[in-house]
Amino acid sequence: MPPKKGGDGIKPPPIIGRFGTSLKIGIVGLPNVGKSTFFNVLTNSQASAENFPFCTIDPNESRVPVPDERFDFLCQYHKPASKIPAFLNVVDIAGLVKGAHNGQGLGNAFLSHISACDGIFHLTRAFEDDDITHVEGSVDPIRDIEIIHEELQLKDEEMIGPIIDKLEKVAVRGGDKKLKPEYDIMCKVKSWVIDQKKPVRFYHDWNDKEIEVLNKHLFLTSKPMVYLVNLSEKDYIRKKNKWLIKIKEWVDKYDPGALVIPFSGALELKLQELSAEERQKYLEANMTQSALPKIIKAGFAALQLEYFFTAGPDEVRAWTIRKGTKAPQAAGKIHTDFEKGFIMAEVMKYEDFKEEGSENAVKNKRWGAHSLWRRTWRRTNEIGSSLNQAEMERGDLI
């Protein structure tokens, strides 16, 4: 049966938020759920991870290389003087408590730090440990997730009222016709967020004008989420935990399309303390693997980022672009002159490069067997996943 037009499944959310590629994802959760431990193992840093609420006050920020076997292969092949992978910028944010939108705990600071981020690693605790207190008195990840969602929702509701009041004063009572469209858009946002009690990102049909207004205010519920479930080492290795199915069901119902990734902060911390050889033996003996590569890639994708490669003996580099970036603008990441004078670009797939063994071999096959190869020039077409999986040689961009 042929596929339906437009495809099946959940419609992807529109890109809402700051422009550019230097975007950040914040680690958000209640106190003592493992945020700072996760940040430490993710970034190999030593942020405070004590057993008491609010041990993180000022946010810790670091950047993490995005793991990619294609990048590793290109580096091994070219043995370049410079290696520059793609990076994910990660922020460890203070723990939130119920009532944060009213300033409880470190609420105001917490929420301002989230506002400065472009996506959220929503970390929740699903392990029992009498030595690690839980701010709510018991382990219940569904309750904890709902607390975070409610606080973000209430903060957005609190923001919307004054914005509309100000616009109404100028655009409606003051007769400023230029601001009337913005007022109408904010009334639509109010209906969605306050009246229907739904996060901004759940509405997938915001148009360009509406997104322009949303980007002025950067509402907390507009930020994409990746849900991270912190398990005990034992539960992670055996792939069993009583909360996992319940969490997945909750996310599918209330945040459809969002990823849920189980991991174990205790296991990741142990792996970090082992040598590379010991780590490999431990993982093989327990038939498991680190969840960090999957988490990093999920965070990068949640920010609507992707990358393409340039490679040679001088440098192997991953160039980060936003999804939907067109070829001329992607070329401009390498050099502004490439965008200004853009005519065409030739790309090759990483898989073809690896199979043939060299750039020349790929080109020879491309030109020598027209029945198998067709030269494709990218003028103003969207780059999408094909460029994300390609090696674009610096000399091929003309």
C-alpha positions in Angstrom: 0.0 0.0 0.0 1.5 3.4 -1.0 2.3 5.8 1.8 -0.1 8.6 2.5 0.8 12.0 1.3 2.7 14.1 3.9 3.7 10.9 5.8 2.4 9.4 9.0 3.1 10.1 12.6 3.4 13.2 14.7 4.0 16.4 12.8 7.4 17.8 13.8 7.3 21.0 15.9 8.2 24.3 14.3 11.6 25.8 15.2 11.0 28.3 18.0 13.8 30.1 19.8 17.1 31.9 19.2 18.7 31.9 15.8 22.3 30.7 15.3 24.1 27.5 16.1 25.7 28.4 19.5 22.7 27.0 21.4 22.6 25.5 24.9 20.6 22.7 26.5 20.0 22.9 30.3 19.8 20.0 32.7 16.6 20.5 34.7 15.1 18.5 37.6 14.3 18.5 41.3 17.1 18.7 43.8 19.1 15.4 44.4 17.9 13.6 41.3 21.5 13.3 39.9 21.8 16.4 37.7 25.3 17.5 38.8 26.6 13.9 38.7 25.2 13.6 35.2 26.8 16.9 34.2 30.1 15.7 35.6 30.2 12.4 33.8 28.9 14.0 30.6 31.5 16.8 30.6 34.2 15.0 32.6 34.2 17.9 35.0 34.0 18.3 38.8 30.9 20.4 39.5 29.6 20.1 43.1 27.4 17.1 43.6 26.7 17.1 47.3 23.7 15.4 48.9 21.6 18.5 49.8 19.2 20.7 47.9 20.6 23.7 45.9 24.2 22.5 45.9 24.3 24.0 42.4 23.6 27.7 42.6 25.3 29.4 39.7 24.9 27.3 36.6 27.9 25.2 35.4 28.4 25.3 31.7 30.5 23.2 29.5 30.6 21.8 25.9 30.7 18.2 24.9 32.0 16.8 21.6 29.2 15.0 19.7 30.4 11.4 19.1 30.4 10.3 15.5 32.1 7.3 14.0 32.2 9.1 10.7 34.3 11.9 12.1 36.6 9.3 13.8 37.1 7.5 10.5 37.9 10.7 8.6 40.4 11.7 11.2 42.0 8.2 11.0 42.1 8.4 7.2 43.5 12.0 6.8 45.5 12.2 10.1 44.9 16.0 10.1 46.8 18.6 12.0 43.5 19.9 13.4 40.4 18.0 14.5 37.2 19.9 15.3 34.1 17.9 16.0 30.6 19.3 16.5 29.9 20.3 20.1 26.8 20.3 22.4 26.7 23.2 25.0 25.4 21.9 28.3 24.3 23.8 31.4 23.8 22.3 34.9 20.9 24.3 36.4 20.0 24.6 40.1 17.3 22.1 41.4 13.7 23.3 41.2 11.1 22.8 43.9 7.3 23.2 43.9 6.5 26.9 44.0 9.5 28.0 42.0 7.5 30.3 39.8 6.7 32.2 43.0 10.3 32.3 44.0 10.4 29.3 46.3 13.9 27.7 46.7 16.1 29.2 44.1 13.0 29.5 41.8 13.6 32.9 40.2 17.3 32.2 39.5 16.4 28.7 38.3 13.8 29.9 35.8 16.0 32.7 34.5 18.7 30.1 33.8 16.3 27.9 31.9 15.2 31.0 29.9 18.8 31.4 28.8 18.8 27.8 27.4 17.4 26.6 24.1 16.4 23.1 25.1 16.0 21.0 28.2 17.4 17.7 29.5 14.5 16.8 31.9 16.2 14.5 34.4 14.1 12.5 36.8 15.1 10.0 39.5 13.9 6.4 39.4 16.3 4.8 41.9 16.0 4.1 45.6 18.8 5.2 47.9 18.3 5.9 51.6 21.6 7.9 51.7 20.3 10.4 49.1 17.3 12.4 50.4 14.4 13.3 48.1 13.0 16.8 48.4 9.5 15.4 48.2 10.1 12.6 50.7 9.8 9.6 48.3 10.8 8.5 44.8 8.0 9.1 42.3 9.3 10.2 38.9 5.8 10.9 37.5 5.0 13.3 40.3 8.5 14.9 39.8 8.0 15.3 36.1 4.6 16.9 36.7 6.1 19.4 39.2 8.6 20.6 36.6 6.0 20.9 33.9 3.6 22.8 36.2 6.3 25.2 37.3 7.3 26.0 33.7 3.7 26.3 32.7 2.8 28.7 35.6 5.9 30.9 34.9 4.8 31.3 31.3 1.2 32.1 32.4 2.7 34.7 34.7 4.7 36.3 31.9 1.8 36.4 29.4 -0.5 38.6 31.4 1.8 41.7 31.6 2.7 41.3 27.9 -0.9 41.4 26.8 -1.8 44.3 29.2 1.0 46.4 27.7 0.1 45.6 24.1 -3.6 46.3 24.8 -2.8 49.7 26.2 -0.8 50.7 23.1 -2.4 48.7 20.3 -6.1 48.7 21.3 -6.7 51.7 23.5 -3.9 53.7 22.0 -4.8 52.8 18.4 -1.3 51.7 17.4 -2.1 49.6 14.3 1.5 48.3 13.9 1.3 46.5 17.2 -2.3 45.2 16.7 -1.1 41.9 14.9 1.3 41.2 17.8 -1.6 41.8 20.3 -3.8 39.3 18.4 -1.0 36.7 18.3 -0.4 37.1 22.1 -4.2 36.6 22.6 -3.9 33.4 20.7 -0.9 32.4 22.9 -2.9 33.2 26.0 -5.8 31.0 24.8 -3.4 28.1 24.2 -1.3 28.4 27.3 -3.6 29.8 30.0 -7.1 28.8 28.9 -6.2 25.4 27.5 -3.2 24.8 29.8 -0.9 23.6 27.1 2.8 24.2 26.5 3.8 26.5 23.6 5.7 23.7 21.8 2.6 21.4 21.7 1.0 23.6 19.0 2.6 22.6 15.7 0.9 25.1 13.4 2.5 28.4 14.5 3.1 30.4 11.4 6.2 32.6 10.7 4.6 35.8 12.1 3.5 34.0 15.3 7.0 32.4 15.7 8.5 35.8 15.3 6.5 37.1 18.3 7.2 33.9 20.3 10.9 34.4 19.7 10.7 37.9 21.4 9.7 36.3 24.7 11.3 32.8 24.7 8.6 31.1 26.8 9.8 28.3 28.9 7.3 25.8 27.5 8.5 26.5 24.0 11.8 24.7 24.6 12.1 21.1 23.4 12.6 18.4 26.1 14.6 15.1 26.2 13.6 13.0 29.2 16.4 11.3 31.1 15.5 8.6 33.6 18.3 8.1 36.2 18.3 4.4 37.2 20.4 2.4 39.7 23.3 0.6 38.1 21.5 -2.8 38.7 18.3 -1.7 37.0 20.1 -0.1 34.0 22.2 -3.3 33.4 19.2 -5.6 33.6 17.0 -3.1 31.7 14.2 -3.3 34.2 12.6 -0.7 36.4 9.0 -0.4 37.6 8.8 3.3 36.6 10.1 3.1 33.0 6.8 2.0 31.3 4.8 4.5 33.4 7.2 7.4 32.4 7.0 6.4 28.7 3.2 6.3 28.8 3.1 9.7 30.5 5.4 11.3 28.0 3.6 9.8 25.0 0.3 11.3 26.4 1.5 14.7 27.5 4.6 15.4 25.4 4.1 13.3 22.3 7.2 12.8 20.2 9.7 13.5 23.0 12.5 11.0 23.7 12.8 9.0 26.9 16.3 7.8 27.6 17.2 5.6 30.6 20.7 5.9 32.0 22.6 5.3 35.3 24.6 8.1 36.8 26.2 5.6 39.2 27.3 3.4 36.3 28.6 6.3 34.2 30.5 7.6 37.2 32.1 4.1 37.7 33.0 3.9 34.0 34.7 7.3 34.2 37.0 6.1 37.0 38.1 3.0 35.0 40.9 2.9 32.4 39.8 2.4 28.8 40.7 -1.3 28.9 39.0 -1.9 32.2 35.9 0.0 31.0 35.6 -2.2 27.9 35.9 -5.4 29.9 33.3 -4.2 32.4 30.8 -3.3 29.7 31.3 -6.6 27.9 31.0 -8.6 31.1 27.7 -6.9 31.9 26.5 -6.9 28.3 25.7 -3.1 28.5 27.0 0.2 27.2 27.2 3.8 28.2 24.1 5.9 27.4 26.0 9.1 27.1 26.6 9.0 23.3 22.9 8.5 22.7 22.0 11.3 25.1 24.5 13.8 23.5 23.1 13.1 20.0 19.5 13.4 21.2 20.3 16.8 22.8 22.0 18.0 19.7 19.0 16.9 17.5 16.5 18.4 20.0 18.1 21.8 19.4 17.3 21.4 15.6 21.1 21.2 14.8 23.0 19.1 12.4 26.4 19.2 10.7 28.4 18.4 7.6 32.1 17.6 7.2 35.1 19.1 5.4 38.1 16.9 5.5 41.8 16.9 4.4 45.3 16.6 5.8 45.1 20.1 7.3 41.8 19.8 9.1 38.8 17.5 9.6 35.9 19.6 10.8 32.2 19.3 11.5 30.3 22.4 10.6 27.2 23.0 12.6 24.0 24.3 10.9 20.3 24.6 11.8 18.0 22.0 10.2 16.6 23.4 7.0 19.7 25.5 6.2 20.1 26.0 2.5 23.3 25.2 0.6 24.5 28.8 0.2 24.2 29.5 3.9 25.9 26.2 4.8 28.8 27.2 2.5 28.9 30.6 4.3 29.7 28.7 7.6 33.1 27.8 6.0 33.7 31.3 4.5 31.4 34.3 3.9 32.8 34.6 0.4 31.5 31.1 -0.4 27.9 32.3 0.3 28.2 35.6 -1.5 29.6 34.0 -4.7 27.7 30.7 -4.4 27.0 28.9 -7.6 26.9 25.2 -6.8 28.3 22.6 -4.4 29.3 19.0 -5.0 29.0 16.6 -2.1 29.8 12.9 -1.5 28.2 10.5 0.9 30.4 9.3 3.8 29.4 5.7 3.0 30.7 6.1 -0.6 33.9 7.6 0.5 34.6 4.8 3.0 33.7 2.1 0.5 35.8 3.5 -2.4 38.7 4.5 -0.2 39.4 8.0 -1.5 37.9 11.1 -3.0 39.3 10.4 -6.4 37.9 6.9 -6.4 34.4 8.2 -5.7 34.7 10.8 -8.4 36.0 8.3 -10.9 33.1 6.0 -10.2 30.7 8.8 -10.4 31.9 9.9 -13.8 32.7 6.5 -15.1 29.4 4.7 -14.5 26.6 7.1 -15.4 24.1 4.2 -14.9 25.0 4.1 -11.3 25.9 7.7 -10.5 24.2 11.0 -11.3 26.0 14.2 -10.6 23.9 16.4 -8.3 24.4 20.1 -8.0 22.8 21.7 -5.0 21.7 25.3 -5.8 19.1 26.5 -3.3 17.7 23.1 -2.2 17.5 22.4 1.5 20.5 20.4 2.6 18.7 18.1 5.2 20.0 14.7 6.1 22.0 14.1 2.9 24.5 16.8 3.7 24.5 15.7 7.3 25.8 12.4 6.1 28.2 13.7 3.5 31.8 14.8 3.4 32.0 18.1 1.6 35.5 18.7 0.5 36.7 22.3 0.8 37.9 22.3 -2.9 34.6 21.0 -4.2 32.7 24.1 -3.0 32.8 26.5 -5.9 
